[in-house]
Amino acid sequence: MKNILVTGGCGFIGSNFIRYLLSLPGFNSTIINVDKLTYAGNPDNLADIDKSFPERYIFVQSDICDMESMTGVFETYEIDAVCHFAAESHVDRSIVEPGAFLNTNVMGTFNLLELSRKHKDRMVLFHHISTDEVFGSLDDKGLFSETTPYDPSSPYSASKAASDHMVRAYHRTYGFPVTISNCSNNYGPYQFPEKLIPLMITNAKAGKPLPVYGQGHNIRDWVYVEDHCKAVWKIMKGGRHGETYNVGGRCEMRNIDVVNILCDTMDRVDPPADGRSRRDLINFVKDRPGHDYRYAIDCTKLQNELDWIPEESFKTGIEKTIRWYLKNEPWVRRVQTGEYRNWIKQQYEDRERAE
């Protein structure tokens, strides 16, 4: 893998993945990061990487749904591997605007598969990042395995399920080298503040209400983002073509318990000025439509075949995450106010002048 295309690399998980790869001793590949820079795509996430690795990191602002533009990327940079993160990913947004999810998550993936097939002679791997939400909802027992039937509940998860099926179909029909990973809920640095954990951190810091759906009894499996990145790279290097690998944190928790732990940890590392517990800020709100009750991942296959296990516990991971957000309040402010959009514009103007 000499020239790795990372789609959505300015997003939360994509930017952490790029950082992880470039930190690895002996990693000599070139990373071509393609991102449309929608609301959650923020090159501020990689500003230092752009400067530190000018010969091995290339950023291209493009839409994976733009076939002409993506053709240029594949040909200009001689792409021989793809790690496909780019997706519309927020369930609440998919309920309001499902068409955008169909377009990006299905047709965008199709474009990448077609271009990879066109250059099949040099393609080493197409790795597709998916989600545990394609499996639907669990009751109090059982785990999602790689063979669990798909049963998506939202337009978001339905669009991801469709793209998963397309990736598998290309492998079976064209003998195309693919791998897929379905991951549980990620948390960590650079996550857009509309998601549960960064929203709770930023609201708690500001003394604002902490909105929790229903009674907070919905259960999710949480994995620290760097553990996910390590899993993806192990799959890309050693996974069997055509296979799916589930990535989970082995950390099932009710949403209300996540919020309580977060509040207690923040009270310890950043005591509130009024001395009150941040648990007092919790505010239960109307549940969202089609809210799956429980997700839980069985990652035994990944452990047995590729020797991966999550390294961070929720206790250690959440403290790292909280400390990162507290330390990087300027980044949080730029995202919350939309100022990062002006930052993006300025970066491109500076680059054009330099060229």
Phi, psi and omega per residue, in radians:
M1 nan 1.650 -3.107
K2 -1.563 -0.703 -3.077
N3 -2.214 1.712 -3.015
I4 -1.682 2.077 3.032
L5 -1.464 2.097 3.031
V6 -1.918 1.963 3.106
T7 -1.541 2.513 -3.109
G8 1.192 0.523 -3.048
G9 -1.282 -0.143 3.067
C10 -1.652 0.016 3.082
G11 -1.459 -3.044 -3.059
F12 -1.045 -1.120 -3.050
I13 -1.286 -0.682 -3.127
G14 -1.040 -0.763 -3.133
S15 -1.182 -0.649 3.069
N16 -1.148 -0.632 3.121
F17 -1.140 -0.777 3.121
I18 -1.087 -0.760 3.096
R19 -1.043 -0.737 -3.125
Y20 -1.102 -0.828 -3.113
L21 -1.055 -0.801 -3.077
L22 -1.254 -0.219 3.076
S23 -1.543 -0.178 -3.057
L24 -1.323 2.285 3.043
P25 -1.059 2.323 3.084
G26 1.457 -0.020 3.102
F27 -1.359 2.027 -3.039
N28 -2.088 0.077 -3.106
S29 -1.286 2.818 3.023
T30 -1.681 2.343 3.106
I31 -1.818 2.184 3.043
I32 -1.892 1.924 -3.084
N33 -1.675 1.995 3.075
V34 -1.870 2.150 3.140
D35 -2.516 2.369 3.113
K36 -1.284 -0.371 -3.063
L37 1.110 0.975 2.957
T38 -1.298 -2.935 -3.050
Y39 -0.978 -0.566 -3.065
A40 -1.695 -0.076 3.103
G41 -1.569 2.068 -3.001
N42 -2.384 1.806 3.138
P43 -1.147 -0.207 2.984
D44 -0.978 -0.500 3.129
N45 -1.084 -0.411 -3.042
L46 -2.211 0.376 -3.067
A47 -1.008 -0.748 -3.133
D48 -1.258 -0.536 3.125
I49 -1.159 -0.734 3.119
D50 -0.956 -0.680 -3.108
K51 -1.460 -0.558 -3.038
S52 -1.438 -0.456 -3.084
F53 -2.255 1.038 -3.050
P54 -1.116 -0.417 -3.112
E55 -1.602 -0.261 -3.025
R56 -2.124 -0.020 3.108
Y57 -2.277 2.178 -3.135
I58 -2.215 2.276 3.082
F59 -1.891 2.318 3.082
V60 -2.238 2.099 3.053
Q61 -1.432 1.973 -3.112
S62 -2.771 2.808 3.140
D63 -1.834 2.205 -3.132
I64 -1.125 -0.258 3.075
C65 -1.440 -0.162 3.123
D66 -1.611 1.682 -3.031
M67 -1.089 -0.685 -3.130
E68 -1.107 -0.803 3.138
S69 -1.117 -0.756 -3.122
M70 -1.212 -0.539 3.040
T71 -1.047 -0.751 3.105
G72 -1.075 -0.692 3.121
V73 -1.097 -0.842 -3.116
F74 -1.075 -0.682 -3.081
E75 -1.414 -0.711 -3.117
T76 -1.128 -0.729 -3.029
Y77 -1.817 0.097 3.097
E78 0.849 0.971 -3.102
I79 -1.038 2.282 3.083
D80 -2.186 0.030 3.041
A81 -2.694 2.563 -3.136
V82 -2.245 2.322 2.931
C83 -2.092 1.908 -2.887
H84 -1.768 1.660 3.076
F85 -1.640 -0.502 -2.938
A86 -0.971 2.181 3.139
A87 -2.963 2.604 2.837
E88 -1.320 2.274 -2.898
S89 -2.323 -0.024 -3.049
H90 -1.695 2.091 -3.049
V91 -0.986 -0.810 -3.107
D92 -1.021 -0.711 3.124
R93 -1.163 -0.606 -3.121
S94 -1.179 -0.502 3.110
I95 -1.209 -0.616 -3.109
V96 -1.459 -0.666 -3.037
E97 -2.377 1.241 -3.054
P98 -1.156 -0.485 -3.081
G99 -1.044 -0.664 3.138
A100 -1.112 -0.574 -3.131
F101 -1.265 -0.699 3.092
L102 -1.098 -0.770 -3.082
N103 -1.123 -0.944 -3.075
T104 -1.243 -0.859 -2.973
N105 -1.333 -0.522 -3.142
V106 -1.735 -1.032 -3.079
M107 -1.209 -0.617 3.081
G108 -1.101 -0.747 3.097
T109 -1.118 -0.717 3.090
F110 -1.008 -0.788 3.126
N111 -1.021 -0.780 -3.134
L112 -1.129 -0.694 3.105
L113 -1.131 -0.738 3.135
E114 -1.109 -0.748 3.131
L115 -1.183 -0.661 3.093
S116 -1.142 -0.689 3.103
R117 -1.135 -0.668 3.127
K118 -1.060 -0.582 -3.127
H119 -1.883 0.620 -3.051
K120 -1.039 -0.496 -3.090
D121 -1.098 -0.464 -3.133
R122 -1.979 -0.106 -3.073
M123 -1.297 2.201 3.109
V124 -1.562 -0.700 -3.047
L125 -2.872 2.511 2.915
F126 -2.058 1.905 3.115
H127 -1.823 2.239 -3.057
H128 -1.938 2.178 3.132
I129 -1.582 2.137 3.122
S130 -2.212 -2.863 -2.964
T131 -2.387 2.728 3.054
D132 -1.261 -0.216 -3.101
E133 -1.189 -0.304 3.105
V134 -1.116 -0.381 -3.083
F135 -1.461 -0.147 -3.138
G136 1.504 -2.452 -3.012
S137 -2.089 2.524 3.034
L138 -1.830 2.714 2.941
D139 -1.519 -2.652 -3.055
D140 -1.313 -0.159 -3.070
K141 -2.140 2.790 3.013
G142 1.529 2.927 -3.139
L143 -2.378 2.675 3.000
F144 -1.318 2.221 3.009
S145 -1.962 3.081 3.132
E146 -1.148 -0.278 -3.132
T147 -1.837 0.092 3.103
T148 -1.097 2.287 3.115
P149 -1.070 2.530 3.114
Y150 -1.290 2.435 3.131
D151 -2.687 1.102 -3.028
P152 -1.151 2.580 -3.057
S153 -1.899 -0.363 -3.058
S154 -2.174 2.836 3.029
P155 -0.984 -0.636 3.085
Y156 -1.037 -0.965 -3.068
S157 -1.175 -0.546 3.084
A158 -1.147 -0.694 3.129
S159 -1.193 -0.630 3.084
K160 -1.218 -0.655 3.080
A161 -1.057 -0.754 3.136
A162 -1.081 -0.747 -3.131
S163 -1.184 -0.635 3.054
D164 -1.012 -0.804 -3.123
H165 -1.104 -0.653 3.107
M166 -1.113 -0.738 -3.137
V167 -1.085 -0.795 3.116
R168 -1.107 -0.697 -3.125
A169 -1.095 -0.659 3.119
Y170 -1.157 -0.629 3.082
H171 -1.146 -0.808 -3.065
R172 -1.270 -0.629 -3.077
T173 -1.432 -0.734 -3.011
Y174 -1.930 0.027 -3.106
G175 1.149 0.578 -2.989
F176 -1.485 2.397 -3.083
P177 -1.345 1.854 -3.133
V178 -2.286 2.715 2.878
T179 -2.423 2.722 -3.133
I180 -2.322 2.488 2.999
S181 -2.227 2.349 3.064
N182 -1.954 2.032 -2.992
C183 -1.984 2.672 3.056
S184 -1.441 -3.000 -3.044
N185 -1.111 2.221 3.087
N186 -1.641 2.691 2.965
Y187 -2.612 2.775 -3.130
G188 2.541 -2.923 -3.098
P189 -1.098 2.624 3.016
Y190 1.260 0.258 3.102
Q191 -1.407 2.373 -3.104
F192 -1.077 2.356 -2.964
P193 -1.186 0.078 3.046
E194 -1.421 -0.302 -3.139
K195 -1.336 2.783 -2.952
L196 -0.918 -1.018 -2.989
I197 -1.180 -0.876 3.110
P198 -1.142 -0.536 3.076
L199 -1.104 -0.773 -3.140
M200 -1.144 -0.683 3.138
I201 -1.117 -0.862 -3.069
T202 -1.207 -0.675 3.088
N203 -1.173 -0.734 -3.136
A204 -1.094 -0.697 3.115
K205 -1.079 -0.670 -3.095
A206 -1.519 -0.053 -3.119
G207 1.291 0.417 3.141
K208 -1.620 2.840 3.104
P209 -1.029 2.593 3.114
L210 -1.880 1.680 -3.045
P211 -1.310 2.218 3.129
V212 -2.173 2.207 -3.131
Y213 -1.126 2.453 3.068
G214 0.994 -2.245 3.049
Q215 -1.854 0.157 3.104
G216 1.324 0.368 -3.066
H217 -1.595 -0.075 3.086
N218 -1.158 2.452 -2.994
I219 -1.949 2.345 3.085
R220 -2.280 2.707 3.045
D221 -1.748 2.192 -3.018
W222 -1.901 2.390 3.089
V223 -2.320 2.346 3.099
Y224 -1.173 2.420 -2.939
V225 -1.051 -0.619 -3.138
E226 -1.199 -0.584 3.045
D227 -1.087 -0.704 3.083
H228 -1.082 -0.768 -3.139
C229 -1.064 -0.717 3.106
K230 -1.105 -0.678 3.114
A231 -1.120 -0.782 -3.131
V232 -1.044 -0.758 -3.123
W233 -1.182 -0.643 3.057
K234 -1.097 -0.711 3.124
I235 -1.145 -0.762 -3.131
M236 -1.113 -0.607 -3.119
K237 -1.447 -0.640 -2.982
G238 -2.256 -0.017 -3.115
G239 -1.228 2.632 3.116
R240 -1.368 2.347 -3.112
H241 -1.088 2.418 -3.119
G242 1.513 -0.054 -3.062
E243 -1.724 2.675 3.038
T244 -1.898 2.445 3.114
Y245 -2.222 2.195 3.070
N246 -1.460 2.384 3.135
V247 -2.089 2.024 -3.135
G248 -2.373 2.812 -3.110
G249 -1.633 -0.043 -3.036
R250 0.901 0.797 -3.026
C251 -2.510 1.259 3.112
E252 -1.361 2.271 3.117
M253 -2.586 2.516 2.989
R254 -1.211 2.592 -3.140
N255 -1.000 -0.684 -3.121
I256 -1.152 -0.598 3.104
D257 -1.219 -0.655 3.052
V258 -1.021 -0.824 -3.095
V259 -1.166 -0.696 3.117
N260 -1.097 -0.787 3.124
I261 -1.096 -0.722 3.128
L262 -1.081 -0.773 3.127
C263 -1.070 -0.787 -3.110
D264 -1.139 -0.688 3.139
T265 -1.172 -0.721 3.102
M266 -1.130 -0.682 3.109
D267 -1.053 -0.572 -3.118
R268 -1.376 -0.800 -3.039
V269 -1.507 -0.345 -3.128
D270 -2.532 1.259 -3.038
P271 -0.954 2.311 3.127
P272 -1.182 2.567 -3.075
A273 -1.101 -0.569 -3.096
D274 -1.505 -0.038 3.080
G275 1.341 -0.001 -3.116
R276 -1.454 2.651 3.065
S277 -1.213 2.424 3.107
R278 -1.244 -0.204 3.023
R279 -1.053 -0.434 3.137
D280 -1.150 -0.267 -3.113
L281 -1.502 -0.161 -3.093
I282 -1.113 2.307 -3.092
N283 -2.336 1.957 -3.138
F284 -1.363 2.277 -3.086
V285 -2.143 2.917 -3.121
K286 -0.983 2.352 -3.121
D287 -1.145 2.668 -3.138
R288 -1.505 2.747 3.136
P289 -1.110 2.463 3.063
G290 1.099 0.558 -3.080
H291 -1.331 1.887 -3.130
D292 -1.063 2.472 -3.056
Y293 -1.290 -0.864 -2.994
R294 -2.553 2.395 2.937
Y295 -2.101 2.436 3.060
A296 -2.695 2.235 -3.000
I297 -1.807 2.350 2.952
D298 -1.711 1.907 -3.111
C299 -1.840 0.482 -3.124
T300 -1.052 -0.705 -3.129
K301 -1.043 -0.789 3.132
L302 -1.123 -0.676 3.114
Q303 -1.177 -0.800 -3.069
N304 -1.233 -0.709 -3.062
E305 -1.487 -0.604 -2.989
L306 -2.188 0.150 3.021
D307 0.999 0.817 3.102
W308 -1.975 2.353 2.941
I309 -2.456 2.627 3.099
P310 -1.147 2.395 -3.111
E311 -1.623 -0.525 -3.107
E312 -1.618 2.312 2.913
S313 -1.384 2.906 3.105
F314 -1.125 -0.616 -3.133
K315 -1.071 -0.820 -3.125
T316 -1.300 -0.686 -3.105
G317 -1.160 -0.705 -3.099
I318 -1.239 -0.596 3.094
E319 -1.178 -0.721 3.073
K320 -1.036 -0.737 -3.104
T321 -1.149 -0.817 3.131
I322 -1.042 -0.818 -3.121
R323 -1.095 -0.613 3.109
W324 -1.125 -0.817 -3.121
Y325 -1.143 -0.662 3.109
L326 -1.174 -0.630 -3.139
K327 -1.306 -0.447 -3.042
N328 -1.985 0.762 3.132
E329 -1.042 -0.571 3.061
P330 -1.062 -0.676 3.090
W331 -1.110 -0.801 3.130
V332 -1.040 -0.774 -3.120
R333 -1.096 -0.753 3.139
R334 -1.072 -0.659 3.130
V335 -1.249 -0.805 -3.080
Q336 -1.134 -0.630 -3.090
T337 -1.570 -0.185 -3.060
G338 1.463 0.064 -3.123
E339 -1.080 -0.476 -3.121
Y340 -1.094 -0.380 3.054
R341 -1.134 -0.744 3.069
N342 -1.149 -0.621 3.094
W343 -1.070 -0.759 3.121
I344 -1.043 -0.840 -3.116
K345 -1.023 -0.760 -3.122
Q346 -1.124 -0.684 3.131
Q347 -1.053 -0.770 -3.115
Y348 -1.222 -0.649 3.096
E349 -1.118 -0.727 3.103
D350 -1.111 -0.703 -3.113
R351 -1.178 -0.727 3.131
E352 -1.110 -0.676 3.111
R353 -1.144 -0.692 -3.130
A354 -1.154 -0.589 -3.128
E355 -1.369 nan nan
